[in-house]
């Protein structure tokens, strides 16, 4: 039986370039019904979002989820409100301790479906400096060229 990869509804592609991922995690999001439907039709953006601890809980501010297109006018809806991230208590304590270390932060990567729920993929990351980004790009290009040579493709 083959396993189907989950469909990404929103992705923070710049985060993978700007940060070095040390560990990956996943958590559920507390959403309204309209927000869930909006995410499923592609109405979410993770650009500029981040994860913070507030009151012993993990929150996701900065994520933009537009109102559901087929719903009527929703008075007082805030598309960039903070949303609670649900993780196991053991993981929550672990992450709270880890982000106290200098230079570590929690960065959201993508929103995807797991059954009927919307899940958030995020990571414990360390920021990359400009020269680290250049080295990463250079090593990735060298790997691509090596694979092309091994497959027998013509390399410039």
Order of alpha helices (4+ residues) and beta strands (2+ residues): beta-alpha-beta-alpha-beta-beta-beta-beta-beta-alpha-beta-beta-alpha
